[in-house]
Amino acid sequence: MQVVLAQGQILRDAHRFQESFDLLTTALQGSPDEANLLYETAMSAERLDRIDVMEEHLRHLVQLRPDYAHAYNALGYTLADRNIRLKEAYELIDKALQLAPDDGFILDSMGWVQYRMGNLSAARDYLKRAYKLKPEADVAAHLGEVLWTQGDKDAARNLWREASRRESDNETLKETLHAAGRAAVSAHGAALRRPGWGPAALSATLLSGGGCVMRNAACSHRSPELFGQVRGGGVRIRSARFDERTLPADGERVWRDSGPEYAAVAPRWRGSKMARPERA
């Protein structure tokens, strides 16, 4: 059994989720009440977005083992992460926390469900406790998102930078950085794009704390990968050509965080070509 469990984990780590699920499901048919096998099969089902199968296995598991804290936690976190059935998610994670009050991963889940429910202060407290116990990229991603939402962007960026140095390929961290990059740009309403800029470039610029350097770049409202000011006054522009629909009529509002001299000229940038000194 241990060999099968190990093989399933190896396949899942290699992103061969269907193979992992098939292997564990076959083994489960011969041992339908084996606790660890139920749990691992549920984890592979989750990676295939088979939440129905995951829930079936985990609920069967807690019937067999009411003290299996991570079964409650896994189901609760999965619901919270998808932002569904949050009351139920909270109850499941709370049950897990009662069984294992000092488990860093369960504290992370409680912080995350609190965040999903809009309880930012409680979320921050739980996630800080979790990160102290488990300073891993997944927890850093969650804590950083709460800090970012609360407006403590420097603290969030420092935390993400530290986590990125340790686990640059962590999926949760990468998704969080990409989302934060898109949100930072969306908040400014302008599309500043260089050819080839994608999510990785947005994330790297977020972590560096810099803005974007525009050199003879076409700025279009249609640009799918956007970037703007992410640290006070961080937008740097040189000879950037703006699409006529890039800036709304109240251009000053769009650029208000980019510095007074930029805000002052923003309305005149529509459809024009400006050569401005770079800003640090």
C-alpha positions in Angstrom: 0.0 0.0 0.0 2.8 2.4 0.8 4.3 1.9 -2.6 1.0 2.8 -4.3 0.6 5.9 -2.1 4.2 6.9 -3.0 3.6 6.4 -6.7 0.4 8.4 -6.6 2.2 11.3 -4.9 5.1 11.2 -7.4 2.6 11.3 -10.3 0.7 14.2 -8.7 3.9 16.1 -8.1 4.7 15.6 -11.8 1.3 17.1 -12.7 0.2 13.7 -14.1 -3.0 14.1 -12.2 -5.2 11.7 -14.3 -2.6 8.9 -13.9 -2.3 9.5 -10.2 -6.1 9.4 -9.8 -6.5 6.3 -11.9 -3.8 4.5 -10.0 -5.2 5.3 -6.6 -8.8 4.7 -7.6 -7.9 1.2 -8.8 -6.1 0.5 -5.4 -9.1 2.0 -3.5 -11.4 -0.6 -5.1 -9.5 -3.3 -3.3 -9.3 -1.4 0.0 -12.3 1.0 0.1 -11.8 1.8 3.8 -8.1 2.5 3.9 -7.8 5.9 5.4 -4.6 7.2 3.8 -5.7 5.8 0.4 -9.0 7.6 0.6 -7.2 10.9 1.5 -4.7 10.6 -1.3 -7.3 9.7 -3.9 -9.3 12.7 -2.8 -6.3 14.9 -3.3 -5.8 13.6 -6.8 -9.5 14.1 -7.6 -9.2 17.7 -6.5 -6.4 18.4 -9.0 -8.8 17.2 -11.7 -11.5 19.5 -10.3 -13.5 16.4 -9.4 -14.8 18.1 -6.3 -17.7 15.7 -6.1 -15.4 12.7 -5.9 -13.1 14.4 -3.5 -16.0 15.2 -1.2 -17.4 11.7 -1.3 -14.0 10.2 -0.3 -13.3 12.7 2.5 -16.8 12.4 4.0 -16.4 8.6 4.0 -13.0 9.1 5.6 -14.3 11.2 8.5 -17.1 8.6 9.1 -14.4 6.0 9.5 -11.9 8.3 11.3 -13.7 11.2 13.0 -10.3 12.4 14.4 -8.7 12.7 10.9 -8.1 16.5 11.1 -6.7 16.9 7.6 -9.7 15.4 6.0 -11.9 18.1 7.4 -9.3 20.7 6.5 -8.8 19.5 2.9 -12.5 19.7 2.1 -13.0 23.0 4.0 -10.0 24.6 2.3 -11.1 23.4 -1.2 -14.5 25.0 -0.7 -12.9 28.2 0.6 -10.4 28.4 -2.2 -13.2 28.2 -4.7 -15.2 30.8 -2.8 -18.2 28.5 -2.4 -20.2 27.2 0.6 -18.1 29.4 2.9 -20.2 28.8 6.0 -19.7 25.0 5.6 -16.0 25.6 4.7 -15.6 27.5 8.0 -17.3 24.8 10.0 -15.1 22.0 8.5 -11.9 24.0 9.1 -13.0 24.9 12.6 -13.5 21.2 13.3 -10.0 20.5 12.0 -8.6 23.2 14.2 -10.2 21.8 17.2 -8.5 18.5 16.5 -5.1 20.0 15.7 -5.0 23.6 17.1 -1.3 24.1 16.3 -1.2 22.8 12.8 0.3 25.4 10.5 -1.6 24.2 7.4 -5.0 24.2 9.2 -4.3 27.7 10.6 -3.6 28.7 7.0 -6.9 27.3 5.9 -8.7 29.2 8.7 -7.0 32.4 7.7 -8.0 31.8 4.1 -11.6 31.2 4.8 -11.7 34.2 7.1 -10.3 36.2 4.2 -13.0 34.8 1.8 -15.6 35.8 4.3 -14.2 39.4 4.5 -12.8 39.1 8.0 -9.4 40.7 7.1 -8.2 41.2 10.7 -8.9 37.7 11.7 -7.5 36.4 8.5 -4.2 38.3 9.1 -3.9 36.9 12.6 -4.4 33.3 11.6 -2.1 33.5 8.6 0.7 35.2 10.6 0.5 32.3 13.1 0.5 29.8 10.2 3.5 31.4 8.6 5.4 31.4 11.8 4.8 27.6 12.1 5.0 26.9 8.3 7.0 29.6 6.5 6.1 28.1 3.1 5.2 29.7 -0.2 1.5 28.8 0.0 1.1 30.4 3.3 3.1 33.4 2.2 0.9 33.8 -0.8 -2.2 33.9 1.3 -0.8 36.2 4.0 0.6 38.5 1.3 -2.8 38.8 -0.4 -4.4 39.8 2.9 -1.7 42.4 3.5 -2.1 43.7 0.0 -5.9 43.9 0.4 -5.4 45.8 3.6 -3.2 48.3 1.8 0.1 47.1 3.3 1.6 46.6 -0.1 5.3 46.9 0.9 4.9 44.2 3.5 3.1 42.0 1.0 5.7 42.5 -1.7 8.6 41.7 0.8 6.8 38.6 1.9 6.2 37.4 -1.7 9.8 38.3 -2.7 11.2 36.2 0.2 8.9 33.3 -0.6 9.7 33.5 -4.3 13.4 33.1 -3.6 12.7 29.9 -1.8 10.0 28.4 -4.0 9.8 30.3 -7.3 7.8 27.5 -9.0 5.0 27.4 -6.3 1.7 27.5 -8.1 -0.2 29.3 -5.4 2.4 32.0 -5.2 2.6 32.5 -9.0 -1.2 32.7 -9.3 -1.3 35.2 -6.4 1.3 37.4 -8.0 -0.3 37.3 -11.4 -3.7 38.3 -9.8 -2.1 41.1 -7.8 -0.4 42.4 -10.9 -3.6 42.5 -12.9 -5.4 44.1 -10.0 -2.8 46.8 -9.6 -3.1 47.7 -13.2 -6.9 47.6 -13.3 -7.0 50.0 -10.4 -5.3 52.6 -12.6 -7.4 52.1 -15.6 -4.6 52.5 -18.2 -3.1 49.9 -20.5 0.7 50.0 -20.5 2.2 47.2 -22.5 5.5 46.2 -23.9 5.6 43.3 -26.5 6.2 40.0 -24.7 5.0 41.2 -21.3 3.0 38.4 -19.7 2.1 37.2 -16.2 5.7 36.4 -15.3 6.9 39.9 -16.2 4.1 41.4 -14.2 5.1 39.3 -11.2 8.7 40.1 -11.5 8.0 43.8 -11.6 5.7 43.6 -8.7 8.4 41.9 -6.6 11.0 44.4 -7.6 8.7 47.2 -6.5 9.3 49.1 -9.7 7.0 50.5 -12.3 7.0 50.0 -16.0 9.4 51.6 -18.4 7.7 52.5 -21.7 10.0 53.2 -24.6 8.3 53.8 -27.9 5.6 51.3 -26.9 2.0 51.3 -28.2 -0.5 51.6 -25.4 -3.8 50.2 -26.2 -7.0 49.7 -24.2 -7.1 46.2 -25.7 -3.8 45.1 -24.2 -4.4 41.8 -22.4 -1.4 42.0 -20.1 -1.5 45.3 -18.3 0.9 47.0 -15.9 0.9 50.3 -14.1 2.0 52.0 -11.0 2.5 49.5 -8.2 4.6 51.6 -5.9 3.9 55.3 -5.3 5.1 57.1 -8.4 6.5 54.0 -10.0 5.3 54.5 -13.6 8.1 55.5 -15.9 7.3 56.6 -19.4 9.4 57.5 -22.4 8.0 58.2 -25.9 4.9 56.1 -25.4 2.1 56.3 -28.0 -1.3 56.0 -26.4 -4.4 54.6 -28.1 -7.2 57.2 -28.2 -9.3 55.0 -25.9 -6.6 54.2 -23.4 -7.4 57.1 -21.1 -10.9 58.1 -20.0 -11.9 61.7 -20.0 -10.9 62.1 -16.4 -7.2 61.3 -17.1 -6.2 63.1 -14.0 -8.0 60.5 -11.9 -6.3 57.6 -13.7 -2.8 59.1 -13.1 -3.3 60.7 -9.7 -0.9 58.3 -8.1 1.8 58.8 -10.7 2.8 62.2 -9.5 1.4 65.7 -9.9 3.3 66.5 -13.0 2.0 63.4 -14.7 -1.6 63.9 -13.5 -1.4 67.5 -14.9 -0.6 66.4 -18.4 -2.6 63.1 -18.5 -5.6 64.5 -20.4 -3.3 65.7 -23.2 -1.7 62.3 -23.7 -4.8 60.9 -25.5 -3.8 60.1 -29.1 -0.4 61.9 -28.7 3.2 61.0 -28.5 5.0 62.2 -25.4 8.7 62.2 -24.6 8.9 62.4 -20.8 11.9 61.9 -18.5 11.9 58.6 -16.7 10.8 58.6 -13.1 12.4 56.4 -10.5 
